């Protein structure tokens, strides 16, 4: 019998825990679901005979060590900064570990120790990062096996609202952490490479430099540049590639409207607004505009942002309620926190809403003197408010990786991300059984 510990029982763990419970009898597993919120753990565990729930504080080192020692594999669904202490204990007591988060420098530094302990420690095995690695490496390895030379690689992912639940002018609702959405792009200049030239986009321009693409059956999308694309050159073996770009997907019109908040300063999280609790949403908006006793807040905003009178942008902004007299009612809040609060009034999922994950890769390469291009797309729709597309595409890869580790199919020790055939081949095959599948097609080469 194998014992699996899942630390963290938030929304994205639904499909993960369902998978583990469904396979627990055949695989002879016992599951422990541990969370600081005991109700969440109990809710996810249910009445399943092979599953138990515990209240658990990962900051309690003694309790953490005791719990990890009792299990063969640990799945950490904690916030990213909490993984390292868990990983160190897993290495010390020779327990495998899986997490969906980006690999941090502190985690990467544990590679030699993990290899010495003989344990598999996989990071970045959710959706993005995760499924993007699996699917990209599968195509890249196929192209390279033919003797193709890579010229271009672009990758886009979006957590969006499903078409049947899309009922607002932004074509968007929160399907994951709202704070991350509000602060997207604010972590410094975006870096990528285009036709051999290094490119940098400062935060105040990120949402005005977008790409457009069509995804069959789902229409047109726009993508904005995401983080540091350059680091994926070494990850994917693309050291000399002329063009590499990673981005986030939205429906057309979103980025131009969101840029209004960036230009106003509403996404700033570095200072506190005075008397924030007593402000109205309208006061908050007005606080970023010049004083003029004769002009309305709406007119001042249009002048400041140079919004034409016949633009639908004002419809989007007005619909969100930024000109309403609703009280903010948040003490000592930053602009970003107030904006998030306003957005949550209109962008929260309603009963019956379904979400959607869209992923789109573009591969440009040269083979026998001819330039070729492949587009690879994946769309996953949520099934319910619990079994969301986000929960499926984050949780299922984590669960499948855990099963393959315990069965010995993934055995290479060390701190790693899922870019080897040992990992991506069995995982893509099983994800396909769950409807998470990429449609690949050759298209005419489009360079820059």
N, C-alpha and C positions, 0 to 999 in steps of 0.2 A: 504494500500500500504506500502511496505517495501523499504527502501533506503539502497543500498549497495555501499560502498566506496572501490575501489581497488587502493591502493597506490603502484605505480611501474608498468611500462608497458614494461618491457624488453622481451627478446625472449621467456622466459619460461612461459609467461602469455597468449600465443595465445589460447591454448585449454581451459584454465580457463575462459577467457573472452567470447569465443565462447559459452561455456556452459551456462554462466550467461545470455547472450543475447537470446539464444534459449529458455530458461525457463522463461524469464522475463514477457512475456504476461500472460501465464498460472498462474504464481506465483504472478503476480501483483508487480513486482519489478521495481525500477528505479535505474540505475547504473551510478556511477561517476568514470571515469578513470582519476587518477591524477598522473602526473609525472613531474619531473624537465624539462625533454625533452618533450615539448608540442607536437612536431611532432609524437613522439612515442605514446602518449596518443590519439591523433586524429586518427592515423592509426589504433589503436586497437579498438577505438570506432566506426569508420566508420560512416555510415549514419543511424544507427539504431535509431528508434524514442524514445526508452527508455534509451538511453545511451548518456552521454555528456562527453567531455574531458576538462581537466583543466591543466594549468601549475601550478605546486605546489612544494614548497620547504619545506620539512619536518622539516628543521631546523628553520623555521619561526613559533615560538610557537603560536603566535596569530592566524595566518592563519590555523595552524594545529587544534587548539581547535575549531575554528569556523566551519571548515569542518567536523570534527568528530561529533560535536553536531547535525549536520543536518542528520546523518545517523543512521541506526539501527544496522548495522554490518560492521566492517572494516576488509578488507583482506590486510595484509601487505606483499608485495612482494619486500620489500627493502632489502639491505644488512643486515645481522644478527645484527650488532651492533646498528642499527637504530630502532629496534623494541621496545625497552623499553620505550622510550618517548611516542610513540604511545599507548602502552599498559597502561601506567599511565593515559593518557587522557581518554582512553576507560573505565577504572575503575571509574574514577571521574564522568564521564557522563553516566555510566551504558550502555555501548555499547559492544556487543559481538565482539570478535576478532579471526581471524584465520591467522596462518603463517606456512610456510613450514620449517622454520629454526630449527636447534637444540635449545633446551631449554637451556638458559644461567642461571647462578647463579642469576643474577639480575632479570631475568624474573621469576624464581622459587620463589624468595623472595616476589613476588606480589600475591602469592596464597591466603593468608588469606584475603587480600583486595578485590581480585576478588570474593571470596566466599561471603564476606559481601555485595558486590555490586550486587550479584546474577547474574553475567555474566559468560558466557562460554569463556574461553581463551585457544584455542587449538594451540599447537606448533607441530612441527615434523609430518606434515601431507602432505608431498610431496611424493617422491619415496623412498629415503634412506637418511634421516629417513622419514618414513611414511608408504608406502605400505609394507615395511618390517615388521613394527610393526603389522599392521592389519593381515597379512598372518601368521606370526609367532604365534601370540597369539591365532588365531583360531585353529591351530593344537595343540599347547601346552595345551589349555583348553580341547580339545577333548581327548588327551592322559591322562591328569590328571583325567578327568571324568570317565575314564575306570579303574582308580586305578594304572596307570603306573607311574613308578619312572624314572625321567629324568636322563640320563647318559651323554648325549652329545647334544650340540646345536651349529651348525655352520651356518653362514649366509654370503652370498657373493652377491655383486651387481656390475655391470659394465655398464658404458655408453660407447658404442662402435659404430663402423661403421657397417651398415647392410651388409650382405654377397654380395649383388649385387653391392654395392658401394666400396667394399674392393679391392683396386687396388694398394696397396703399400706394401713393404716388412715388414713393422711394423704391418700390419693388424690393423691400428689405425688412427683415425683423431679426432680433437677436436670437441666434441659434447656438451661441457659445458665450463665453465670458464677456459681458458688455464692456468692462473696463479695458480689455485688450482691444476691442473695436475702437473705442474712443481714443486710445493712445497709439493706434496703428501708425507706423511711419515716423514716430517722433524720437526714435532711438539714434538719431544721427543721420548723416548723409547715406542715401542708398547708393550701392556700388554695383556696377555690372560692366560688361564688355560688349561692344557692338562693332562688327567689321574690323576687329583688331584695335579699336580705340577704347581706352578706358573712359567710362562715363560715371558721373556723380550727380545725383539729384538731391539738393537740400530739401529739408522737410517742407518748407513753404511752397515747393513746386511739385511735390510728389503726386498730388491728386490732379495736376493739370497736364502731366506727361503720361498718357495712357495709350494702351494698344487695344484694338478691337478684333474680335474673332467670332466666327459662327460655329455653333456646336449642333450637329444634326439632331433635329427633333426638339430642340430647346431654344433655338433662336440665337440672338446676338448678345455678346457679353463684352465688357471692357475690363482690362487688367491694369493695375498699377504696380510699380516695382516694389519688391519686398526685400528688406534687409540687405545682407551682403551676399550677392550672387557669386562673387568671385571665389569664395571658399569651397564651392562645389566643384571647382575644376580638379582639385586633388582628390576629392571624395569619389568622383565619377571617372577619374582617369582622363580628364580633358584639359591637361596642362596647356596645350597650345591652341585650343579652340578659339576662333576669331570672335564668336558671338555666344554669350551665355547670359541668361536673364531669367529670374524667378519673380513671379508676381501673384497678386491676389485678385480674384474675380468678383465683379459686381455687375449688375444690369446697367445698361447705358444711361447716363444722366446722374447716377449716384455720385460719382467722383467730383463732377463739377459742382454739385450742390454741397458736398461735404467740404470742399475747398473753402466755402464761405465761412465755416466754423474755424478752419485753420487760419484764414486771413484775419478774422475778428480777434482771435486769441482764445477762443472758448475751449480749445483742447489742451491748454497749458495746465500742467499739474504741479508747477513749481512754487506757487504762492497761494495764500488764502484770501478769499474775498471778504472784505469787512462787512459785518452785519448780514451775512449771507442768509441766515434763517428768516430775517424780516423782509427780504427782497421778494418781488414777484418775478415770474419768468420774463415779463416785459422789462422790469428794472434791470435784470441781469443782462439782457440784450443791449439795453440802452447804455449800460456802464462801459461798453466798448466803443461807443460812438461819441462824436464831438457834441458839445453843448450847443443847442439852438432852440430857443424858446418858441419858435414859430413852426418848425417842422415836426411832423410826427416821427416816431421811432422807425416806422416802416419806410418813410421817405428818406430819412437820414441813412438808413442801411443801404437802400438802393443807390443813393449817391456815392456812399463810401466804397461799395463793392462794384460800382458801375454796372448795375443790373438794369437792362432795358425794361421799359414799362410792359412790353408784350411778352416778356420771358416767363416760362412756367416755373422758373426757379423760386419766385416769391410764393407760388402756390405750395411748393414743397416745404418751404420754411414756415409758412403760416400754418399749414396742416399739422406740423410738429408741435405747435403751441408756443413758440418762442416769443410771441407778442401777447400772450394771455396774461391775465391778472392773477393767476394761480400762485400761491405762496411757495417759495422754495423749501422752507422749513428744514434746512440742513445747517447745523452749527459749524462754523469754521471750515467751510468747504472750499476746495480749489475750483477754478473754472471747469476743469475736466470732470470733477465730481458732480457739479451742478448740471453740466450738459448731459452727463450720463443719466442723471435723475429725470431730466426732462424727456430724454429719448425713451426711457423705460416706460413712460406713460403710454406711448404709442407703438413702440417696437417690440413689446413683449408678446410671446406666443399666446394665442387664445385657445380655448378648449377646441379640440378637433384639428388644430393647425398641424401641418406637416412640414418638415424641413427638407433640404436638398444639399448634397455635396456634389460639386462639379470639379473635375480635374482634367486638365488639358495639357498635353506635351506636344512639342514640335521638334522634330529631329531633321536637320539638314546635313547632308553628307555628299562626298564625291566618291564614285565607284567607276573604275575603268574610264576615267576622263569625263564622266557625265554627272551632273549635279542632280540629286534626288532629295525628296522630302517625304517624311512620314508624319501624319498627325494621329495622336492616340488620345482618346477621350473616355472618361468614366463618369457616369451620373448615377448616384444612389439616392433614392427617395426614402424619407422616413415612413414608418408604418403606423406609428402612433405617437402620442406625447411622451411616452416612455422609451419606446424603441425607435428613437430618432435616427436619421441618417448619420448624424454626428456620433451617436453612441455606437452604431454599427461599425462605422469606418475607423473609429478610434479603438473600440473594445475588441472587435473580432481579430484584428491582427495581433494584438497583445495576447489574447487567449490561444490563438493558433501557434504563435511562437512558443508559448509556455508548454503546450502539449508536445511540440516537436523536440523541445529541449529534454523534457522528461522521458520521451521515447528514444532519445539518442540520435534522432535525425539531424539535430543541430548540436554539434559537440565541440566545435573549435572554441577553446577558452579565450578569455580576455574581454576587455571593454570594446564593444563594437556597435556598428549600425548595420541595418540589413541590406548589404550591397553584394553579398557573395551568392553564387548559385546554390550553395548548400541551404541558404535561407530563402531566397526569393522564388526558387522553382516550386517547392512544395507549398509555400504560402500562397502564391498566386493561383495555383491549382485549386486549393481549398476555398479561397475567397470567391472564386468563380462559382462554386457550389452555392454560395450565399447571395449570388446576384451582383457581386462587386467585380465587374468585368470591364476590361478595356476594349474598345473598338478601334482597330488600327486601319488606316487607309493611306495609300500613296496619293500625293497631291503634287501639282506642278511646283517646282522650286521657286520660293519667293525669298529673295535676299533683300538687303537694305540698299 
